């Protein structure tokens, strides 16, 4: 590929997407490592984002209590533990799905990278939301 740089070894090689299907067949460990890295990173950062964005179980329970809503038979701490099971699993699964979508775009040869496409769509959608609110 003229004009394109690609790593040929080391960690940079393994965390970069395979260039085509022949590369996947030639070095399946590279593809497996890349998939694991991307999905694991997305899952990890989605869990971190839950805590940073104010969607953590403790924040959700605080919002519920502020609106006089409770889960029958559960106190505040029990509600936090109950919601933590679902919120953390949902965040992790959502991160894995986003990672899978990025990997699929990379493997299908999308123009740009799968991650770049996801960022572009997210930014454009946030602009759309802002315009629609105004």
C-alpha positions in Angstrom: 0.0 0.0 0.0 1.6 3.2 -1.2 1.7 6.0 1.3 0.5 4.0 4.3 2.6 3.2 7.2 2.1 0.0 9.2 4.0 -1.4 12.1 5.8 -4.7 11.4 6.5 -5.8 14.9 6.2 -5.2 18.6 3.3 -4.1 20.7 2.3 -1.5 18.0 1.8 -4.3 15.5 -0.4 -6.3 17.8 -2.7 -3.4 18.8 -3.1 -2.2 15.2 -5.8 -3.9 13.0 -4.9 -6.5 10.5 -4.8 -4.9 7.0 -6.8 -7.6 5.2 -8.2 -11.1 5.4 -4.9 -12.6 4.2 -3.1 -11.0 7.2 -5.7 -12.6 9.5 -5.1 -16.0 8.0 -1.4 -15.6 8.0 -1.2 -14.4 11.6 -4.4 -15.4 13.6 -2.7 -14.5 16.9 -2.5 -10.9 15.7 -6.2 -10.8 14.9 -7.1 -12.5 18.2 -4.9 -10.2 20.3 -6.3 -7.1 18.5 -9.9 -8.2 19.1 -9.2 -8.9 22.7 -7.4 -5.6 23.2 -10.1 -3.5 21.6 -13.0 -5.3 23.3 -11.2 -5.3 26.6 -10.3 -1.6 26.3 -13.8 -0.6 25.3 -15.3 -2.6 28.2 -12.8 -1.1 30.7 -13.4 2.5 29.6 -17.2 2.1 29.5 -17.0 1.0 33.2 -14.8 4.0 34.0 -17.2 6.3 32.1 -20.1 5.1 34.2 -18.3 6.3 37.3 -17.2 9.6 35.8 -20.4 10.5 34.1 -22.7 10.4 37.1 -24.4 7.1 36.1 -22.8 5.0 38.8 -25.3 3.0 41.0 -24.8 5.4 43.9 -25.8 8.4 41.6 -28.8 6.5 40.2 -30.0 5.7 43.7 -29.6 9.3 44.8 -31.6 10.4 41.8 -34.3 7.8 42.5 -34.5 8.9 46.2 -34.6 12.6 45.2 -37.7 11.8 43.1 -39.3 9.8 45.9 -38.8 6.5 44.1 -37.6 3.3 45.8 -37.4 -0.4 45.2 -39.8 -2.1 47.6 -38.1 -3.7 50.6 -34.6 -2.3 49.9 -32.8 0.4 51.8 -30.4 2.9 50.2 -27.3 0.6 50.4 -29.2 -2.5 49.3 -30.5 -0.5 46.3 -27.0 0.5 45.4 -25.8 -3.2 45.5 -28.9 -4.3 43.6 -28.5 -1.7 40.8 -24.7 -2.2 40.7 -25.1 -5.7 39.4 -27.1 -4.6 36.4 -25.5 -1.2 35.7 -21.9 -2.6 35.6 -22.9 -5.6 33.5 -24.8 -3.4 31.1 -21.9 -1.0 30.8 -19.4 -3.8 30.2 -21.6 -5.4 27.6 -22.2 -2.1 25.9 -18.4 -1.5 25.7 -17.8 -5.0 24.2 -20.5 -4.3 21.6 -19.0 -1.0 20.7 -15.6 -2.7 20.4 -17.1 -5.4 18.2 -18.6 -2.8 16.0 -15.2 -1.0 15.6 -13.5 -4.3 14.9 -16.1 -5.2 12.3 -15.5 -1.8 10.6 -11.8 -2.4 10.6 -12.0 -5.9 9.2 -14.4 -4.9 6.5 -12.0 -2.2 5.2 -14.0 0.9 6.1 -12.5 4.2 5.0 -10.6 5.3 8.1 -10.6 3.1 11.2 -13.6 1.7 13.0 -12.8 3.8 16.0 -12.6 6.9 13.9 -16.0 6.2 12.4 -17.5 5.7 15.8 -16.1 9.0 17.0 -17.3 10.8 14.0 -20.8 9.4 14.4 -20.9 10.2 18.1 -19.8 13.8 17.5 -22.2 14.3 14.6 -25.1 12.8 16.7 -24.2 15.1 19.7 -24.4 18.1 17.3 -27.8 16.9 16.1 -29.0 16.6 19.6 -27.9 20.1 20.5 -29.5 21.5 17.4 -32.8 19.7 18.0 -32.9 20.9 21.6 -32.6 24.5 20.4 
